[in-house]
Amino acid sequence: MIGKDTFNTLIERAKKFKYSSINYINFDDCKSAELLKDSDNLILILDKSKSPARLYFAANEFKPLINIIAGISGKLRLHFVPREFAADIKSIGFVEWAEFLDFWNTGLTKTASHFDSQNDIKYLDEDEIEGASAVSKRCELQSRGFESVQTDCFLAWLRDGAVIVHKKDSVMTGVHKTV
């Protein structure tokens, strides 16, 4: 199992790699995982506690990563495969599960223009993080491969900026991270 300190070190190191799915996970995603490889050219984390097992990586070259993946038995889910390697990854038995593009809201001006007044815009408070995570969990896998967001991500997002919430009759029904 990977400890929190080791995980934090891996996250920092993964930022320097050309290809990485590690940059998009948090400790809760892989606290039951094992570190398969940790080198200057590759970090590989395997979590068999989920079904299918999740494989998280950071690599400077993708082709050698494919060779290693080909030797791992069982069903695996691999996120953030660069388009140019999709055929290679399919050749070792993977199927494309979901594809989506993120179109980030780069400012609140356009979003705010859809509200009747500024009073309609509500921001997530720190005491609402559990509720926001629960809303996210209910949406898991319903839209283009979306997986839920853990509470620690919402807390980090609050530190970085704001999260807009939608409420209907005082019940949180949606969340949106602003950039």
C-alpha positions in Angstrom: 0.0 0.0 0.0 1.1 3.5 -0.7 1.4 5.9 2.2 0.3 9.5 2.1 3.9 10.9 2.1 4.9 8.6 -0.7 1.8 9.5 -2.7 2.6 13.2 -2.3 6.1 12.7 -3.5 4.9 10.7 -6.5 2.4 13.5 -7.4 5.1 16.1 -7.4 7.4 13.9 -9.5 4.6 13.0 -11.9 4.2 16.7 -12.9 7.6 16.5 -14.7 6.7 13.6 -16.9 5.4 14.0 -20.5 2.5 11.6 -20.1 0.6 11.2 -16.8 -2.6 10.0 -15.3 -1.2 10.4 -11.8 -1.7 14.2 -12.1 -5.5 13.6 -12.0 -5.8 11.4 -8.9 -5.9 12.0 -5.2 -4.7 9.9 -2.3 -8.2 8.3 -1.8 -8.1 7.1 -5.4 -5.1 4.9 -4.7 -4.6 4.4 -1.0 -5.0 0.6 -1.4 -2.7 0.5 -4.5 0.8 -0.8 -4.9 3.7 0.9 -6.4 4.8 -1.3 -9.3 7.6 0.9 -10.7 9.3 4.0 -9.6 12.1 5.2 -11.8 13.3 8.3 -13.5 11.4 7.4 -16.7 8.3 5.7 -15.3 6.0 5.6 -12.3 3.4 2.9 -12.3 0.7 2.4 -9.6 -1.8 -0.5 -9.7 -4.9 -0.6 -7.6 -6.5 -4.0 -7.6 -9.1 -3.0 -4.9 -11.4 -1.7 -7.7 -13.0 -3.6 -10.5 -11.6 -3.4 -13.0 -8.2 -2.7 -11.5 -6.9 0.8 -12.1 -3.5 1.5 -13.5 -2.1 5.0 -12.9 1.1 6.1 -14.7 3.6 8.8 -15.4 6.0 8.2 -18.2 8.3 10.1 -20.6 7.8 7.6 -23.3 4.5 5.8 -23.9 5.6 2.8 -26.0 7.7 1.2 -23.2 4.7 1.7 -20.9 2.5 -0.3 -23.3 5.0 -3.2 -23.2 4.8 -3.3 -19.4 1.0 -3.0 -19.4 0.8 -6.0 -21.8 2.5 -8.1 -19.2 -0.1 -7.4 -16.4 -2.8 -10.0 -16.2 -6.5 -9.3 -15.5 -8.8 -6.5 -16.5 -7.4 -3.0 -16.2 -8.7 0.5 -16.6 -6.2 3.0 -17.9 -7.0 6.7 -18.1 -5.5 9.5 -20.2 -4.1 7.5 -23.1 -2.8 9.9 -25.7 -4.8 9.6 -29.0 -1.6 8.7 -31.0 -1.2 5.5 -28.9 -4.9 4.4 -28.9 -4.3 1.8 -31.7 -1.2 0.4 -29.8 -3.1 0.1 -26.5 -6.1 -1.6 -28.4 -3.6 -4.1 -29.9 -2.9 -5.5 -26.5 -6.6 -6.0 -25.7 -7.9 -2.7 -24.4 -11.1 -1.2 -25.6 -12.0 2.4 -25.5 -14.5 3.0 -22.7 -15.2 6.7 -22.9 -13.8 9.7 -24.6 -14.5 13.3 -23.7 -13.0 16.7 -23.9 -13.0 19.2 -21.1 -14.2 22.7 -22.0 -13.4 24.7 -19.0 -15.2 27.8 -18.0 -12.4 30.4 -18.2 -14.4 33.1 -16.4 -17.6 33.8 -14.7 -18.8 36.6 -17.0 -20.5 34.3 -19.5 -21.9 32.1 -16.8 -23.2 35.0 -14.7 -25.0 36.4 -17.7 -27.4 33.5 -17.5 -28.6 34.4 -14.0 -31.3 36.9 -13.3 -29.2 38.6 -10.7 -25.9 38.2 -8.9 -27.8 36.9 -5.9 -28.6 33.7 -7.9 -24.9 32.7 -7.9 -24.1 30.6 -4.8 -20.6 29.4 -3.9 -19.7 26.3 -2.1 -18.9 26.8 1.6 -16.4 24.5 3.3 -19.1 23.0 5.5 -20.9 21.9 2.2 -18.0 19.8 0.9 -19.5 16.5 1.9 -22.7 17.3 0.2 -20.9 18.4 -3.0 -19.0 15.1 -3.0 -22.3 13.2 -2.6 -23.7 15.1 -5.6 -20.7 14.1 -7.6 -20.9 10.5 -6.5 -24.5 10.3 -7.7 -23.4 11.4 -11.1 -20.5 8.9 -11.4 -20.3 7.2 -14.8 -23.5 8.9 -16.0 -21.8 11.3 -18.3 -18.9 10.6 -20.7 -17.0 8.4 -18.2 -17.2 11.0 -15.3 -16.0 9.6 -12.0 -16.9 11.2 -8.8 -14.9 13.9 -7.0 -13.7 13.2 -3.5 -14.0 15.7 -0.6 -10.3 16.5 -0.6 -10.5 17.7 -4.2 -13.4 20.0 -3.3 -11.4 21.4 -0.4 -8.4 22.0 -2.7 -10.7 23.7 -5.3 -12.0 26.0 -2.6 -8.4 27.0 -1.8 -7.7 27.7 -5.4 -10.8 29.6 -6.3 -14.5 29.1 -6.1 -17.0 26.3 -6.8 -20.5 27.3 -7.9 -23.4 25.3 -6.5 -26.9 24.9 -7.7 -29.6 24.4 -5.2 -33.3 23.6 -5.7 -35.4 24.1 -2.6 -32.3 24.4 -0.5 -31.0 21.0 -1.7 -27.7 20.9 -3.6 -28.3 19.5 -7.1 -25.1 20.5 -8.9 -21.6 21.8 -8.6 -19.2 23.5 -11.1 -15.6 24.2 -10.5 -14.6 27.7 -11.7 -11.1 28.3 -13.2 
